[in-house]
Each structure stands twice: as structure tokens, then as C-alpha cells.
């Protein structure tokens, strides 16, 4: 089985019993965390370690995190189009929301939009990378009012996979406010992991923020997302309608902890991606069954 999995993922993922970032540390492109992989690992460990009373706590809204790169990150067993369509099918069947991502080349964005149009319905949204302003305007023009929300991955400006391929840049609050005003679609800022970013949230006042460090794919030794949510939630709540969290969530207990700590929504990425590569259109169902999440 291990040999078959290695062949499927081309040693970019090892389908570990617990997706905790240990074996895949530093594998980029691939499913690993940046450098020593500790930020990815700290995300998972934070949800295991943090103590919070979840008795009587319901689920937050659950979404599939924006993910692209079926070939470069996941071994190429599925095409990009197949991967996005299977994720969207799984979201529709399970009543969760689907987030399309983008990347280079443009077809990654188009396949996500295609999946939304065919399967994702009005629950779905899309996240764009922090391109230069004119490129963002061009991409926003593709989706018009087909989606429920759109966001910018402000934490992906230094993403290793895109280095030298496209021009990404750090975004200040002024430009993000301008981007927010380009459309009436609710605007989400994804990638809040530092108190230095609080001014962005306070000035832009997006519909929602996602507390996230891009799954540990942009820097070493970062604080786990459970601890970030606990620290940030009360300080940022006055400036947004919703607070979402992404990174390291794997089980029913984890998502209930997120809700108890103030998250309105959670995003789950890698383990759903892995299950989708292995189980195709049944991948989302298989993940929820394994995780003990009964929607």
C-alpha cells in the first residue's frame, strides 16, 4: 500500500494516518510545510493541545480550503480539472462550501470557476493570490457575480511554488480597500497570522477574515492556528462579520474547538485533497467519515 501511495503521489505526500506534517516536512512543491515544517506541525498540534470546553458545541460552517496544483503538489494522478470538479461534487453532496483557488497558469482559476458553475452553487467562493493590481482586476472580471464571496490570500506573496512565475506582492490596507470596492461580492482577507496585520482588518473591514498561515507553507516555526484564533478573535471581531480559521483541523473535536473559540467557519485542506486524489468524487465523503464529522 505504501508503495502504491508513493507511486500515486510521486513522493509529494505519504498519506499518513494523521496528516500532521512530519514526514512531508520541507517537500515543496508537494504537500509539506516550508523549511523544517514546524509551522504546519504546530497548526495540527495546537488543535490537539488547546484546552477548551466543547460540551454542547455545534459545528461551525465547514468549507473546503482553496487548493490548486494537482500535478506539481499532488503527483499528477488526477488532472487539475478532475481535482477541482471532484472537490466541488463532494461539497455539494456533503452540504459544505467549496473554495476555488487560483495560480499559474490561468487554467487553474478557470477550472475552479467551471466547477463552481457546475456543482458549487451559491455557497461557493474563490480566493486569488496577491497579484499586482491590474492583474487582480483582470481576474476579478472572470467571475463577476457567480460566487458567494471572494478573497485575497495575502499570506501567499512569498509562496515558494510561484516564485519567478508570476508577480505577487505584499498588500497594504489601501489597496485591499480599493479591491474590496471593485465588486459588491462579500470580500474576505485570508492569511491573518500576526498582530502587525490588525491595521489591515481595522481599515478595510472585510466581510470576513481567515486566520491562517497558508498551511505552514510560507515560513518556519509559526504559532499554531488554534492559539492564533484564541488570541485574535476578541480583538478583531468588531471589524468583521465573520471569523474563519484554516490550518491543521482534522477531527470533529478540532472543529468544535474552533467554534468554541469563536470561529464562524473552518476551512479544511490537505486531508480532503489527499482523500480526493485517492477516492475521486467520493473523497470528501471518505474524509468526513474517517474524521468522525457527521454533517
C-alpha positions in Angstrom: 0.0 0.0 0.0 2.8 2.4 0.9 4.5 1.8 -2.4 1.2 2.3 -4.3 0.6 5.6 -2.4 4.2 6.7 -3.2 3.5 6.0 -6.9 0.2 7.9 -6.9 1.7 11.0 -5.1 5.2 10.7 -6.6 6.6 11.1 -3.1 5.0 14.5 -2.6 2.6 13.1 0.1 2.7 9.8 2.1 -1.0 9.5 3.0 -0.1 9.4 6.7 -2.7 8.1 9.2 -2.6 11.5 10.8 -1.9 14.5 8.4 0.5 16.3 10.8 3.3 17.5 8.5 6.1 15.3 10.0 7.0 13.0 7.1 6.4 15.7 4.4 8.4 18.5 6.1 10.1 20.7 3.5 8.6 19.0 0.5 7.7 21.9 -1.7 6.4 21.7 -4.4 4.4 19.0 -2.6 2.2 18.8 0.4 4.7 19.7 3.0 5.3 22.7 5.2 8.0 25.3 4.5 11.6 24.7 5.7 11.6 22.5 8.8 7.8 22.0 8.5 7.2 23.2 12.1 4.5 25.7 11.3 2.4 23.0 9.6 3.1 20.7 12.5 2.3 23.4 15.1 -1.0 24.0 13.4 -2.1 20.4 13.9 -0.6 20.2 17.4 -2.3 23.4 18.5 -5.8 21.8 17.9 -4.7 18.7 19.8 -3.2 20.6 22.7 -5.5 23.6 23.3 -8.0 23.1 26.2 -11.5 24.4 25.6 -14.9 23.1 26.7 -16.8 21.7 23.7 -19.7 20.2 25.6 -22.9 21.1 23.7 -20.9 23.0 21.0 -22.3 22.7 17.4 -20.2 22.6 14.3 -19.2 25.9 12.6 -19.8 26.1 8.9 -17.3 23.9 7.1 -15.6 24.6 3.9 -13.0 23.1 1.5 -9.9 25.2 1.5 -8.7 26.7 -1.8 -6.2 24.3 -3.3 -4.6 24.0 -6.7 -1.6 22.2 -8.1 -2.9 18.6 -8.7 0.2 17.9 -10.8 3.0 19.8 -9.0 1.8 19.4 -5.4 0.0 16.1 -5.5 1.7 13.9 -8.1 -0.5 14.3 -11.2 -2.6 11.2 -10.6 -5.6 13.5 -11.3 -5.7 16.4 -13.7 -6.4 19.9 -12.3 -9.9 19.8 -13.8 -10.7 16.4 -12.4 -9.4 17.5 -8.9 -11.5 20.7 -8.8 -14.6 19.0 -10.1 -14.4 16.2 -7.6 -13.9 18.7 -4.7 -17.0 20.7 -5.9 -19.0 17.5 -6.2 -18.0 16.4 -2.7 -19.0 19.8 -1.3 -22.4 19.6 -3.0 -23.1 16.1 -1.7 -22.0 16.8 1.8 -23.6 20.3 2.2 -20.3 22.1 2.8 -18.9 25.1 0.8 -16.2 24.9 -1.8 -13.5 27.4 -2.2 -11.8 27.6 -5.6 -8.2 28.8 -5.7 -6.1 30.2 -8.5 -2.5 30.0 -9.6 -0.3 29.8 -12.6 -1.3 29.1 -15.4 -4.7 30.7 -15.6 -6.5 27.4 -16.3 -6.3 26.7 -12.5 -8.7 29.6 -11.9 -10.9 28.7 -14.9 -11.3 25.0 -13.8 -12.3 26.2 -10.3 -14.9 28.6 -11.7 -16.1 25.8 -14.0 -16.6 23.5 -11.0 -18.5 26.2 -9.1 -20.8 26.8 -12.1 -21.5 23.1 -12.5 -21.6 21.8 -8.9 -20.7 24.5 -6.3 -23.8 26.6 -6.3 -24.2 29.8 -4.4 -22.4 28.6 -1.3 -19.0 28.7 -3.1 -16.3 31.3 -3.4 -12.8 32.0 -4.7 -9.5 33.1 -3.4 -7.0 35.0 -5.6 -3.3 35.4 -5.0 -2.0 38.9 -4.2 -1.1 39.8 -7.8 -0.3 43.3 -8.9 -3.5 45.5 -9.0 -4.2 45.3 -12.8 -3.8 41.5 -12.8 -6.2 41.2 -9.9 -8.7 43.4 -11.7 -8.4 41.1 -14.8 -9.1 38.0 -12.7 -12.0 39.5 -10.8 -13.6 40.2 -14.2 -13.7 36.4 -14.8 -16.1 35.6 -12.0 -18.5 38.6 -11.8 -21.5 37.6 -9.6 -21.2 33.8 -10.0 -19.9 33.3 -6.4 -20.9 33.9 -2.8 -17.7 35.6 -1.7 -14.2 36.3 -3.0 -10.9 36.8 -1.1 -7.3 37.6 -1.4 -4.6 35.2 0.0 -2.5 38.0 1.5 -0.2 35.4 3.1 0.9 33.9 -0.2 3.0 36.8 -1.5 6.2 34.8 -0.8 4.9 31.3 -1.7 7.8 29.2 -3.0 5.8 27.4 -5.7 5.1 30.6 -7.5 8.5 32.3 -7.1 9.7 33.6 -10.5 6.4 32.5 -12.3 4.1 35.4 -11.5 4.5 38.8 -9.8 3.0 38.7 -6.3 3.3 41.5 -3.7 2.6 42.4 -0.1 -0.8 44.2 0.1 -1.4 47.2 2.3 -4.8 48.2 3.6 -5.2 51.0 1.0 -5.0 48.6 -2.0 -7.1 46.0 -0.3 -9.8 48.6 0.4 -9.7 49.5 -3.3 -10.0 45.8 -4.3 -13.0 45.4 -1.9 -14.8 48.2 -3.7 -14.4 46.7 -7.2 -17.4 44.5 -6.6 -20.4 44.1 -4.3 -19.4 40.4 -3.6 -18.6 40.0 0.1 -14.8 40.4 0.5 -12.6 38.0 2.6 -9.0 38.5 3.7 -7.2 35.2 4.1 -3.9 35.0 5.9 -4.1 36.8 9.2 -1.4 35.4 11.4 0.3 38.4 13.1 -0.8 41.4 15.2 1.1 43.5 12.6 -1.8 42.8 10.3 -4.5 44.1 12.6 -4.4 47.6 10.9 -5.4 46.0 7.6 -8.5 44.4 9.2 -9.4 47.6 11.1 -9.1 49.8 8.0 -10.6 47.5 5.3 -13.4 46.0 7.5 -13.9 43.0 5.2 -16.9 40.7 5.4 -14.7 38.0 6.9 -11.1 37.2 7.7 -9.4 33.8 7.7 -6.9 33.3 10.4 -4.3 31.3 8.5 -0.6 30.9 7.8 -1.2 29.2 4.4 -1.0 25.8 6.0 2.6 26.4 7.2 3.8 26.8 3.6 5.4 30.3 3.9 7.6 30.4 7.0 9.2 28.3 9.7 8.3 28.0 13.4 5.0 29.8 13.3 2.4 29.7 16.1 -0.4 27.1 15.6 -3.7 28.4 14.3 -5.7 27.3 17.4 -3.6 29.6 19.5 -3.9 32.4 17.0 -7.6 32.2 16.9 -7.8 32.3 20.7 -5.5 35.3 20.8 -7.1 37.3 17.9 -10.8 36.6 18.0 -12.0 39.2 20.5 -9.6 41.9 19.2 -10.8 41.5 15.5 -14.4 40.6 16.0 -15.6 44.3 16.0 -14.3 44.9 12.5 -15.8 41.9 10.6 -19.0 40.0 10.1 -17.3 36.6 10.4 -14.0 35.0 11.5 -12.8 31.8 9.8 -9.8 29.7 10.6 -7.7 27.4 8.4 -4.8 25.1 9.2 -4.3 21.8 11.0 -8.0 20.9 11.5 -8.5 17.2 11.2 -11.3 15.9 13.5 -14.7 16.6 14.9 -13.1 17.7 18.2 -10.9 20.2 16.3 -13.8 21.9 14.5 -15.8 22.0 17.7 -12.8 23.6 19.5 -12.7 26.2 16.6 -16.4 27.0 17.1 -15.9 27.3 20.9 -13.0 29.7 20.3 -15.2 31.9 18.2 -14.8 30.7 14.6 -17.9 31.1 12.4 -16.4 28.9 9.7 -13.5 26.5 9.3 -11.6 25.5 6.2 -10.1 22.1 5.7 -7.4 21.4 3.1 -4.7 18.8 2.8 -6.6 15.7 4.2 -9.5 16.4 1.9 -7.1 16.8 -1.1 -5.4 13.5 -0.3 -8.7 11.7 0.1 -9.9 13.2 -3.2 -6.8 12.0 -5.0 -7.4 8.5 -3.7 -11.2 8.3 -3.9 -12.1 10.8 -6.6 -15.7 12.0 -6.4 -16.1 10.1 -3.1 -13.1 11.7 -1.5 -14.9 14.4 0.6 -17.3 11.8 1.9 -14.4 9.4 2.9 -12.6 12.2 4.7 -15.6 13.2 6.8 -16.3 9.5 7.6 -12.7 9.0 8.7 -12.6 12.2 10.7 -15.8 11.4 12.6 -17.5 14.5 11.3 -21.3 13.9 10.8 -22.8 16.7 8.8 
